[in-house]
Amino acid sequence: MVDTSTVNFQDTKTAFEWRNDAELRKTYALFAMMGSPALVKLGTSALNFAFALRLPIKGIVKKTLFRQFCGGENIEDSANTIGVLGKYNIGSILDYSVEGAETDKSFDQTVEEILKTIEESSKDKNIPFSVFKLTGIAKISLLEKVHAKEALSTDEQEQWEKVVKRVELLCETAYQKDVRIFIDAEETWMQGPVDELALEMMRRFNKEKAIVYNTYQMYLHSKLAQLKEDFERAETEGFILGVKLVRGAYMEKEAARAQKMNYRNPVQPSKEATDKDYDAALEYIMENHKGFALCAGSHNEKSNLLLVELLNRYGITTDHPNFFFAQLFGMSDHISFNLSHAGYNVAKYLPYGPVKEALPYLFRRAEENTSVAGQASRELTLVQSELKRRSQK
């Protein structure tokens, strides 16, 4: 067992050992910009406008935002980043970040790409998980209708059957290749079919070990209760509940839609309530750890330290395959690298895809670092501390 005191999130030497001085200065400049909401808003609008006019700005984006938050434009392009992270015992979760497709051809192309990530994971210990989103392989309007339990037309029913077959193909391939696969969360008004499909795939493929994981967004006030209900079902039916635990990604959209359509806001009333439920979920999972496989996706230092304490409390080895920590690539290296240094299982979500198609993802990261209290300033302070430490050597 590794003593919890060996996990030190203030250790910038370990956190940034993998980056040289020039890279750290670029990171500093980028987070300094993201600390200004006005600059982020102006920048995202300007980039959208420039791409619409087909101005030659791809190279600029690729050297700045894209390099900070993405692995590359394809799997091969991401190999170097995967290898570098692997040297520090940090896995990569290849996340094909192309969004907004609406045709069968594009959905099938996305499936083929995710199958490639499963194949890569089966061959490379540095890629511990694969991942997909239902909105990458199904029409949003169809997911909304299925969620609302509205009657489907004959054509829609055929489309839905194709969606189910795509999910089955991905999860069955992952099972055959012995690769763990995440199903990412969607907005609440289309999450129902995601949850139902995820549980069905777990019933089929999580009997002996966890292959399929569903995502629980704890900024929703209903999720802690759902997590407990799903676990009771898993215990009764005899499968392992795979959980990717996150705080969440659609807060502003959820609140705006609830207000516009006059229904109760599904989001927690405060950040404190979200934090409380997230940590309560960690406690519940670890109390029942024999029936769970967990990937704790969090940039919150307190929650990560709580999980370290819980792993120690229940005598679970730091390298137990059912328990992982995860952060987004380009953020919170002080958490990822110091946890890995202490012997824990850590992975980075590593998005990839063509630069233009990755813009929605990149804009979310920029806005997140602006809106999440203290995120950009925290990153800035850490990078600044490391640059100062290096200059004094």
Secondary structure, 3 states (H helix, E strand, C coil): CCCHHHCCCCCHHHHCCCCCHHHHHHHHHHHHHHCCHHHHHHHHHHHHHHHHCCCCCHHHHHHHHHHHHCCECCHHHHHHHHHHHHHCCEEEEEEECCCCCCCHHHHHHHHHHHHHHHHHHHHCCCCCEEEECHHHCCCHHHHHHHHCCCCCCHHHHHHHHHHHHHHHHHHHHHHHHCCEEEECCCCHHHCHHHHHHHHHHHHHHCCCCCCEEEEEECCECCHHHHHHHHHHHHHHHCCCEEEEEECCCCHHHHHHHHHHHCCCCCECCCHHHHHHHHHHHHHHHHHCHHHEEEEEECCCHHHHHHHHHHHHHCCCCCCCCCEEEEEECCCCHHHHHHHHHCCCCEEEEEEECCCCCCHHHHHHHHHHHHHCCCHHHHHHHHHHHHHHHHHCC
